[in-house]
């Protein structure tokens, strides 16, 4: 398994641990979500994409930053946050509660 794949799998584990620590829900999305569904890595991935509830976005971002991740950018009035660390990048996108009922 190549170095980037290992780093991204470690990053996925880190996000899941952070979410578990905080008691919040996160959903893997994009190419990595499809690979987990298929049970194999099908291609190289540029980043790891997640959905998180809108109110939880700053909470999980803050915890990840405290664990040495760096915020690269926020977009659309903080509707998403891109973080870098562990030789990979994470894109956290909020899920509006107005369009999705918990």
N, C-alpha and C positions, 0 to 999 in steps of 0.2 A: 504494500500500500504506500502511495507516495506521501511525501512530507506535508503537502497542503491538505490532503484528505485527512491525515492524522490530526493536524492542527484544527481543522473544521469540526471533526468529530469530538475533539476535546472541548471546543467552544460550545458545541451543542450540549454536552454534558454540563458545562459551567452554567449555561442559561437555565437548564432544567433544575440544577441544584439551587440556584439563586431563587427561582420561582417557588420551589418547594420550601426554602427557608422563609420566604415572605408569605407563603400561603396564597399565591396568586396563580391564575391560569395563563398559560402561553400556548400558542399553536405554531408548530413548525409549518412553513409554507414554501411554495416554489419548488425548485429542483430537488432540494434535499428532502422535502416531504414526499415527493414522488419516489425518490430512491428508497426511502424507508418503506413505503408502500410496496415497492417491487422487491425489496429484500436484497438489493445490490446497488453498488455505486455505478451509475450508468455513464457519467461524464464528469469532467472537472467543473467545479462550481466557483463562481466569482466571489460569492458571499453566502451567508446563511440568513434567510428571511424568516421573520416571526410576526405573528399577530399577538397583541396584548390589549387588554381593556384600556380605554383611554385614561382612566384615573390611575391605572397601574404603571403607565409608561414612565413617568418620572421616578417612580419608586424603584422599579427594577433597573432602570438606567443608573440611578444613584448607587445602588448596591454594586452593579458591575464596575462602575467607575472606582468605587472604593476597593475593588479587587484588581486594580491596575489596568482596566480597560480605559481607553481614551475616547472622548466624544469627538468625532470628526465633523459632523454637521447635523443640524436639525432642519427640517423642511416643513413648509405649509403650517406655520404657527405651531411647531412641535408635533405635527401629526406623525412624524417618524424621526427616529434618531439612528444615526450610523455610528457604531463604535468599532475601534480597532484594538486588538490585543491578541495574544497567543498566536501570532503570525496569521491571523485571519480577520475578517470583518463581519459584523452583525448588523443587520438592518431590522430595527424594531418598528413596527407599524401599529398605530392604535386602531382599535376596532370600536367604532362609535356605538355606545349603548342605545342611542336613539334609533338605530336601525337593526340592532340585534338585542334580543332579550336574554338576559342571563338566566 
